[in-house]
Amino acid sequence: MRPGENKEATMNCSEFEILLCDYVDGTLDAARKQALEAHQRGCAACAEFARDVMVILCNISAFGKHPRADADCSQRVASSCVNRFGGG
């Protein structure tokens, strides 16, 4: 524990993982948010975990912005795969 920190503000890795989603959602209270951010600054493993989560969330978000293929396109792709690779 660093000088000036109170015991309630400390967090372990398990707590970090549990609270990370609430942090991303913006639903943590100020004390827990501060504790989570402090833990992330001091723990390389949790900092990496948080980066990985953010990359996944960004990719999911970006995926949702792409238009979905229409049914005809899906059928053409399926037919092309059957013709090229054989069907069972």
C-alpha positions in Angstrom: 0.0 0.0 0.0 1.3 3.5 -0.9 1.6 6.2 1.7 -1.7 8.2 1.8 -3.8 5.3 0.4 -6.5 3.9 2.6 -7.0 0.2 2.9 -10.5 0.5 1.3 -9.0 1.9 -1.8 -6.8 -1.1 -2.5 -8.0 -3.8 -4.9 -6.8 -7.2 -6.0 -6.7 -8.7 -9.4 -9.9 -10.7 -8.9 -11.8 -7.7 -7.8 -10.4 -5.8 -10.8 -11.7 -8.4 -13.3 -15.1 -8.4 -11.7 -15.5 -4.6 -11.7 -14.0 -3.9 -15.1 -17.3 -4.2 -16.9 -18.9 -1.8 -14.5 -16.0 0.6 -15.1 -16.5 0.4 -18.8 -20.2 0.9 -18.4 -19.6 3.9 -16.2 -21.5 2.6 -13.3 -18.8 2.4 -10.6 -18.9 4.8 -7.7 -16.0 7.3 -7.4 -14.1 5.3 -4.7 -14.2 2.0 -6.7 -13.3 3.8 -9.9 -10.3 5.4 -8.2 -9.3 2.0 -6.7 -9.7 0.3 -10.1 -7.6 2.9 -11.9 -4.9 2.8 -9.2 -4.7 -1.0 -9.4 -4.5 -0.8 -13.2 -1.6 1.6 -13.0 0.3 -0.7 -10.6 -0.5 -4.1 -12.1 0.8 -4.9 -15.5 -1.3 -8.0 -15.9 -4.6 -6.2 -15.2 -3.5 -3.3 -17.4 -3.0 -5.8 -20.2 -6.3 -7.5 -19.4 -8.1 -4.1 -19.6 -6.4 -3.3 -22.9 -7.5 -6.7 -24.3 -11.1 -6.1 -23.1 -11.2 -2.6 -24.8 -9.9 -4.0 -28.1 -12.6 -6.7 -28.0 -15.3 -4.1 -27.2 -14.0 -1.8 -30.0 -14.1 -4.7 -32.5 -17.6 -5.7 -31.5 -18.7 -2.1 -31.8 -17.1 -1.7 -35.3 -18.6 -5.0 -36.4 -22.1 -3.7 -35.6 -21.6 -0.7 -37.9 -21.2 -2.8 -41.0 -24.3 -3.5 -43.0 -25.4 -7.1 -43.1 -25.5 -9.0 -46.3 -28.9 -9.5 -47.8 -30.4 -13.0 -48.2 -29.5 -13.2 -51.9 -25.8 -12.4 -51.1 -25.7 -15.1 -48.4 -27.2 -17.6 -50.8 -24.7 -16.8 -53.5 -21.8 -17.2 -51.1 -23.2 -20.5 -49.8 -23.7 -21.8 -53.4 -20.2 -20.7 -54.4 -18.7 -22.5 -51.4 -20.6 -25.7 -52.3 -19.6 -25.5 -55.9 -16.0 -24.8 -55.1 -15.4 -27.1 -52.1 -18.1 -29.7 -52.6 -21.3 -30.2 -50.7 -22.1 -33.0 -48.2 
